[in-house]
Structure formats: structure tokens, C-alpha cells
Amino acid sequence: MQLKPTQTILIGFALIILIGSLLLNLPLASKSGQSIGFIDAAFTSTSAVCVTGLVVVDTYSHWSLFGQIVILLLIQIGGLGFMTMATLFSFMLKRRISLKERLIIAESYNQYTLQGIIKLVRRVLIATFIIESIGAFLLSLRFIQDFGVLNGIYKGIFHAVSAFCNAGFDIMGQGQPFSSLTAYSGDIIVNLIITSLIIVGGLGFVVWDDIYNAKSYKKLHFHSKIVLFMTGSLLVFGFFSFLLLEFNNGATLASLSGKDKILVSFFQSVTPRTAGFNTVNFADMRKASVLITMLLMFIGAAPGSTGGGIKITTFGVLLLTAISVIKGREDTEIFKRRISSKIVTRALTITLLALLLVFTATVILASAENITLAEALFEAISAFATVGLSLGITTELAVVSKITLIATMFIGRIGILTVVLALMSRAQDKNASYRYREERIMLG
């Protein structure tokens, strides 16, 4: 049977997760020398490949150097996509990329044409290496001061890759497990480097390429303009929301200086966009801040990026469509351009399917665990949007809840519409040759 590109992507990610699970289940992968158990190994492998960051054990405290390196490799493969990594090996072996492989690559990058797809992958690989190297170098300079030369360099590399891939995995648990970057909440160097890597990784490979080639904002493609506009808007919204809501919260911002308040608020506006790092404990935040975090997580990053969520372009299209309806316009418009009705329908479908997935995962978590509805919903959105933030319940979850989150992370990383199309490929296009008569129904 001939596999479609969507099916190949789905199977490819599943195989990588399985290999990662087997490696992490080895006694060699744990500092204790004992196997963690397949479910927890699979959870960690899925979280790494799907660049989520949800963990059942502290990455530094539990995993050996071998285990941490396996996780780091899984993050890199998952962040770039397995077909990008496969293409890298093809480049190294000087092997020609087949037409089928080009189709799969185009599908993974959300490209509608094969023209220049291999050149795009080559530029993505080069840009990734350069950006991660710069981030690793700068972070290493800072971490060497705290951890020594070798450990500082290692932590610099690990966190640069994790931040760029929007993974949220950290190895800062030597002082306090699950502390993430809370020890650096007021460190301007660490904050700016990590947030810059997260933002760049979340923009998407196609947008970088466009920025590099266009040279000026006016020459950017329509997609890139929307991504940049929505990214900036959500960062500003998140920053002021956290700053105002948490300003007098003694458990988060109240005791900090003005500079640190700004740093922490900006960091928390960036990290829900599928990164998963934190410099304050989200469980200490006010309910309104947690709710806004859920919204930002659900929206996510840009298509074709290392991030997840329904994607900022999807949210932007829905928002613009609502504005057009309110204004009495038939077309969805922005930047003196009209957005196709097919794109609007696709955005609505993605959002509805995502809501159904999050709802289902939340119901299962709320039924299986002794937790609040807010905790269940937060965890479900975090898994779907491949964020990795948690209100502190992940380590105590039952097996059924872990399996639910594994499935949710997997679907969220591949793309819920991609998964549905891959599983229902035979049911497509049966009625495409004709159309039924149009009718009206009442709404609202």
C-alpha cells in the first residue's frame, strides 16, 4: 500500500518515539541504574520528540548523562522534524532526494510547491546550527560562572537547543528538582537569550527564509507579515496581562524590583507560546493569569515552526473573520488582501478539532485524578500545544492519564488535522465531483 505524506510523517514520528522510549527505558539511562518503566520512558520520549517539556521525573536528578543526551537528540530531531534530519543524512551521504521524500518534506513544512524545497531545508539546517551555536555560546559564558567550564558549556548547549526547539526541558534541578529557570528570574542575560531563542524558533522556518530574502518588511510574503504581526501583538498582550495581574501578588512579582518585574512578565508572555520554561511557579499565579496562560498556550506559535498550538495564523484568521462579520463584510481582509474562504474553513476545522481533543483529554484527566478542573484543563492544553507548563500534577498522574497525555502530545505535534487526514485518507474526495443545493439555517 502506498503511504501518503501525512501517513509517513505520522509513522515516522511514532517510530522515533518508540526508539527513544526503548533507549530511555534502559538502566543505563537512569542515574540509579534501574529502569524507569516503559510508560514513563514513553512519556519522556514523547515529550522530547513532540518538544513539549512535560516530565514525570526531574531531567537532571533522574537521568544519567546518557539519558540526558538521548533526550537532547530527541528534542533536536522532534524540533526540526524527522524528515529534515533524514535529509541532513542524505546530504552527508550525497544521496539524491526522491520525489516522494520531497513531497513529505513539503507536507512537513506546510509548503504547496516542491520548487526550491531542498534549498529551503538546507537553509533551515544551516540557520538552525548557527542560531543554536550562538545561543549555546552566550549561555555557556553565563553558566560557566556558576557551574564550571565543562558543566557550564554542557548546560549552555542543552538549554540553547531546548529553547530554540521550544521544548522546555531543563537540567537545572541540582539545587531543587523541577525548578526550571526560577534561579535566573532576574538574570537579564539568561532571560534575553532564552526568550530570543524561543521567539525565533516559534516564528517558523519559512518566515526566517522570507526575512532573509526579502530584506525589507514591504517585500515580505503575506504569511510572514501575519506571523510577525500576531507574534508581536500576543507578546505585548501577554506582557501587560502578567505585569498588571501579578504586580501585587506576593508569591510572584510583588517582592521583585521594577527591572525584575519587567523581565519576569516578558518571560511569562513568551514561554506559554509552546516553550515550557518558567522563572516563577505557575501554581502561585492568580487564576486570571493562569487563564490567560491557557489562551496563549492554545494559540501557540507559527506554522512550520518548532512550536505547537492551533497556530497564530489560525487564531488570526478566526479573529479577522469575526471582525469582518461584525463590520458586515463578506470577505476576511488584512493588509489590503483577502483571505480565501478555504483557509477560513480550514482554520475553523483545526480550532474545533483542537477544542474537542482538549475537552476529551480534560474529561479523562478530571475523571482519573483527584485534581481540580483548572489543573486538568491546564495540563491538557499544555500537552496539546506542546508547551510543557504544569501546575505541578504531572509527576502524580495515573497510567491512564499519562497515556492520554502521550496521545495528546503526539497529535498536537503532528497537527490534529494532519492526523485526521492521515487516518481517514480513504474517506476523502468521494463526493468531490458534485455539490448539493444550498440552504440556510439560523445561527446565534
Buried (B, 14 or more C-beta within 10 A) or exposed (E): EEBBBBBBBBEBBBEBBBBBBBBBBBEBBBBEEEBBEEBBBBBBBBBBBBBBBBBBBBBBEBBBEBBBBBBBBBBBBBBBBBBBBBBBEBBEEEEEBEEEBBBBBBBBBBBEEEEEBBEBBBBBBEBBEEBBEBBBBBBBBBBBEEBEEEBBBBBBBBBBBBBBBBBBBBBBBBEEBBBBBBBBBBBEEBBBBBBBBBBBBBBBBBBBBBBEEBEEEEEBBEBBBBBBBBBEEBBEBBBEBBBEBBEEBEEBBEEBEEEBBBBBBBBBBBBBBBBBBBBBBBEBBBEEBBBBBBBBBBBBBBBBBBBBBBBBBBBBBBBBBEEBEEEEEEEBBBEEEEBEEEBBEBBBBBBEBBBEBBEBBBBBBBEBBEBEEBBBBBBBBBBBBBBBBBBBBBBEBEEEBBBBBBBBBBBBBBBBBBBBBBEEEEEEEEEEEEEEEEEEEEEE
